[in-house]
Amino acid sequence: MSDADPSPLVNADAFAGLEPNTSPNASGAEVEFERGLRPTSLAEFIGQDRTTDNLNVALTAAKKRGEAPDHILLAGPPGLGKTSLARILATELGTTMHSTTGPALDRARDLVGILTQLRKGDVLFIDEIHRVPPAVEEYLYTAMEDFSVDFTLDTGPNARILPLTLERFTLVGATTRDGLLTAPLRGRFGIVERLTPYPDQHLEEIVIRAAGILDMGIATDAAALIASRSRGTPRVANRFLKRVRDLAQVQGMTSINADVTEETLSRLGVDANGLEELDRRILAALARATSGMLGLKTIAAAVGEAEDTIEEVYEPHLLRLGFIEKSPRGRIVTEAGIAAIGFPGK
């Protein structure tokens, strides 16, 4: 069965939902599925060894002193475990995690409402913290540094400032675009860790662990096959495992082998390099370019996909594989990228 030609028995789009199969972003239906697979301690967390070691030292030292750890910034692409680490930190500290997102903090009172609910030692997790509005971000400065906020009541001549003292807490910020963080906000994090794509070995361990939680046996070569096509992202690996499990159960299997794994990935249109159909279309558009280079807008028009989706979902993997190169003037396909799609005449 060809990787480029999914089986006619299954429509690959049925698996994709609102996101591409290889997207590192979680769709609504995946959130609940992921929750059951998440590790509950740093000891269970697979991969990101430097980050987990550093966090373990910080947590252990803080607990010995009876203090809240420094504020922590977790940066890196989606799907690598930033939310899981935040939950683990709260669990390890024996406190409660309060979760929100940058875009949800539309007004200062939204943030103040959350801050005043925090108890001593609690963890406040703000996902996509780089998207916190500037007016709200200013309240974070004093909250993080002095554990207090001056909340303004009313406006104009009736305005009053209400000083609020906060319990000492730990802010865990997660961002996929740490370059967009302002210097004042970034400087208030005592611990900054960057998560990177996982090597296949760690992804294989994650797949085997997840299969055990799902009460489904899996052969080592099948786990390795899923890992090799998951773009270095645990979320993608777990998504593939779920789809492989579905097909295996439909075929009456109690354990996943390499054959059913290969068939599932082929049905999803994911090839040996972890490329989907749109990845191949991007490479083909670049290969056809007479100038040898295309801008992002032109690529988006050629393949019929949004610019931000191309830049955030597809390009990172193509860049890591060395299939494309970026320059200020545009994108260039490499010889390896041309070879990956077997472009005619090249």
Sequence and secondary structure as in RCSB ss.txt:
>XXXX:A:sequence
MSDADPSPLVNADAFAGLEPNTSPNASGAEVEFERGLRPTSLAEFIGQDRTTDNLNVALTAAKKRGEAPDHILLA
GPPGLGKTSLARILATELGTTMHSTTGPALDRARDLVGILTQLRKGDVLFIDEIHRVPPAVEEYLYTAMEDFSVD
FTLDTGPNARILPLTLERFTLVGATTRDGLLTAPLRGRFGIVERLTPYPDQHLEEIVIRAAGILDMGIATDAAAL
IASRSRGTPRVANRFLKRVRDLAQVQGMTSINADVTEETLSRLGVDANGLEELDRRILAALARATSGMLGLKTIA
AAVGEAEDTIEEVYEPHLLRLGFIEKSPRGRIVTEAGIAAIGFPGK
>XXXX:A:secstr
  TTS  TTS THHHHTTS TT SS  HHHHHHHHTTS SSTTT  S HHHHHHHHHHHHHHHHHT     EEEE
SSTTSSHHHHHHHHHHHHT  EEEEETTT  SHHHHHHHHTT  TT EEEEETGGGS HHHHHHHHHHHHHSEEE
EEESSGGG EEEEEE    EEEEEES GGGS HHHHTT SEEEE     HHHHHHHHHHHHHHTT EE HHHHHH
HHHTSTT HHHHHHHHHHHHHHHHHTT SEE HHHHHHHHHHTT  TTS  HHHHHHHHHHHH TTS B HHHHH
HHHT  HHHIIIIIHHHHHHTTSEEEETTEEEE HHHHHHHT TT 
